[in-house]
Amino acid sequence: MLEIRIGYGDIVSEQMGIPMSASDFEAAKKILDEGKAGNQPVTVRSLVSPVQPLSEMITGMDYGDETMRKELDFLGSRLRHMTRKEQDIFSVALKLETPGTLKEIINLSYNLDSYDLLEDISDPGRIAAELLRRGKQIEIPEVLYPMLDFERIRDSYFADHKGDDCPSGLVLKRENTVYTEVYQNYLPDPGYDKNSLFLLHLRRPSRNGMVNVSLAIPADKEQMELAKKELGIQEFSECQWNQYGGLLDELRHYLPVGSKVEELNQFAWFLKEKVLDGTEQIVEKLKAVLTAECPRSLDEATDVLSDLDHYQVLSEFRTPEDYARWRMKDDGSLYVSRFCEAYLDWNSLGKALMKRDGTRWSEQGTVLRDEWHCNELCENDSIIRLYSPLLAELVDEDEYSSSLSSVGLISYEDDILDAIASDDILKTEKGLGEYLDNQLLKQRVISMRPTVERYQYNLWGVLEIKSHGELNPEELEVLKREWAGQACDGWGECFSQEGIECESDCDLYVYFGHSKFRVQTEQELKGIVPEQELTGMEGLGGIS
């Protein structure tokens, strides 16, 4: 995207790509070292870019300055994240604003919303009418377009306004726009857009290492295709991705897990065009309503938010007791004497009333829905167990240690179970479920508790997950990753550091997470045939 030559004195390098390959980096380092040894400044001698004004602006800059080199590398990455239209707008913006430093150039690239692109310039009359509307606030009937003097109107407009032609059309600077200094002390993400709702980070392994691309959404078709091209893929299903950043970054923990890139992009367009009103209150309401309804797909979330006006969020009611006391005053069908109030279980009453009224609790307040009830989670509990191998170390009073396999650990099963049971976090209602970031999944999960279990002469580490109804495959995959994180770096790491006192005057250190860690469901480990398959086999006479 960017190619430069650097040099000192009469020495000029070969053309090098930005960001640099390993070989170009070594060549540049050699020239920098030679220039420093000879006390000669190393400068940019030439630059090739699809954004033409950059060549004149950057040629001659001091390449020996470390900050300049980092900014130039970043600019190369930034241009990779810009579509052809965005690069054309950027070219015009550079001509109009004439930034003097790389920092100013980078910041300008993040403020392209200050410019409009008129793509269809084949009809001079239509363009002239648009210029009159923008410059003079005069609306011209379409029938009069052919009669307009385009050249005269154009010259008059640009006498007071900024703009210029580019290969993609006519670029006009908008009036009264807000300039944002995105790059202040630290370089931003190259794919960041200050107006985007979410920022996705896509990656794909290649022979030369990991290919990384950021995608700000909502994105148009050209931006989506550019991301695929940079990743070298045909479909987004061919890459991995995660989500953080953007104006609504805080909302990502309130969205269903397992969404696809295209689905999330469509949802972002829906939010931007149909839901958001620019206030903080709407974001808090989105969190509350999504928590209350607990959708399992973005299609379900879209259906819920399409009726956002039908919901109330009573932020003053944070507990079931708050709701019960409010209903007692508001609902004529409820009455309790002053004497009985002192003996009333307000919390249980509140839960019962919330169930009766179809209201749901959220961190933002109690959620009520007009005319019909909020969605209720399945009352039938489902339990799934995840298995992983254990490793352990036995340390005696002389601090001599010996490794224990999962077979040898069977003798210490009761000691390990007692140590797990005494852990404070496991005494809470949700156990490790308290640490789930996704609020919808946290609602669905009743508890997550580690334990151990014997199976085929081995002692296995187990995570028992109890949930409202069965988990779907996407939810289960997220919980597997959560357990891997807890086993290796969270709860499991803390547990492994606490020695378990054994009768043999030794301390036992048990590792749930280790280099051989893997997760299997009970069906995968034990080869259990799911109940529905057995039912089908019975119909075929396969089981007597």
HELIX and SHEET records of a PDB file:
HELIX    1   1 ALA A   22  ALA A   37  1                                  16    
HELIX    2   2 PRO A   53  ILE A   58  1                                   6    
HELIX    3   3 GLU A   66  ARG A   80  1                                  15    
HELIX    4   4 ARG A   84  GLU A   97  1                                  14    
HELIX    5   5 LEU A  102  SER A  109  1                                   8    
HELIX    6   6 LEU A  112  SER A  114  5                                   3    
HELIX    7   7 PRO A  124  LYS A  136  1                                  13    
HELIX    8   8 GLU A  142  MET A  147  5                                   6    
HELIX    9   9 PHE A  150  ASP A  160  1                                  11    
HELIX   10  10 LYS A  221  LEU A  231  1                                  11    
HELIX   11  11 PHE A  236  GLU A  238  5                                   3    
HELIX   12  12 ASP A  249  TYR A  254  5                                   6    
HELIX   13  13 VAL A  261  PHE A  270  1                                  10    
HELIX   14  14 LEU A  271  VAL A  275  3                                   5    
HELIX   15  15 GLU A  280  GLU A  293  1                                  14    
HELIX   16  16 LEU A  298  SER A  306  1                                   9    
HELIX   17  17 LEU A  308  HIS A  310  5                                   3    
HELIX   18  18 PRO A  320  ASP A  330  1                                  11    
HELIX   19  19 ARG A  338  GLU A  341  1                                   4    
HELIX   20  20 TRP A  346  ASP A  357  1                                  12    
HELIX   21  21 GLY A  408  TYR A  412  5                                   5    
HELIX   22  22 GLU A  413  ALA A  421  1                                   9    
HELIX   23  23 ASP A  424  LYS A  427  5                                   4    
HELIX   24  24 LEU A  432  TYR A  435  5                                   4    
HELIX   25  25 GLN A  439  ARG A  444  1                                   6    
HELIX   26  26 PRO A  473  ASP A  489  1                                  17    
HELIX   27  27 TRP A  491  GLN A  497  1                                   7    
HELIX   28  28 GLU A  522  LYS A  526  1                                   5    
HELIX   29  29 GLU A  531  GLY A  539  1                                   9    
SHEET    1   A 3 ILE A  11  VAL A  12  0                                        
SHEET    2   A 3 LEU A   2  TYR A   8 -1                                        
SHEET    3   A 3 MET A  16  ILE A  18 -1                                        
SHEET    1   B 3 ILE A  11  VAL A  12  0                                        
SHEET    2   B 3 LEU A   2  TYR A   8 -1                                        
SHEET    3   B 3 THR A  43  VAL A  48 -1                                        
SHEET    1   C 3 TYR A 115  LEU A 118  0                                        
SHEET    2   C 3 GLY A 169  LYS A 173 -1                                        
SHEET    3   C 3 GLY A 163  CYS A 166 -1                                        
SHEET    1   D 3 GLY A 209  ILE A 217  0                                        
SHEET    2   D 3 PHE A 198  SER A 206 -1                                        
SHEET    3   D 3 GLN A 240  GLN A 243 -1                                        
SHEET    1   E 3 TYR A 311  LEU A 314  0                                        
SHEET    2   E 3 GLY A 365  ARG A 369 -1                                        
SHEET    3   E 3 ARG A 360  SER A 362 -1                                        
SHEET    1   F 4 VAL A 445  TYR A 455  0                                        
SHEET    2   F 4 ASN A 458  HIS A 468 -1                                        
SHEET    3   F 4 ASP A 381  PRO A 389 -1                                        
SHEET    4   F 4 GLN A 520  THR A 521 -1                                        
SHEET    1   G 4 SER A 401  LEU A 404  0                                        
SHEET    2   G 4 LEU A 391  VAL A 395 -1                                        
SHEET    3   G 4 ASP A 507  TYR A 511 -1                                        
SHEET    4   G 4 ILE A 500  GLU A 501 -1                                        
END                                                                             
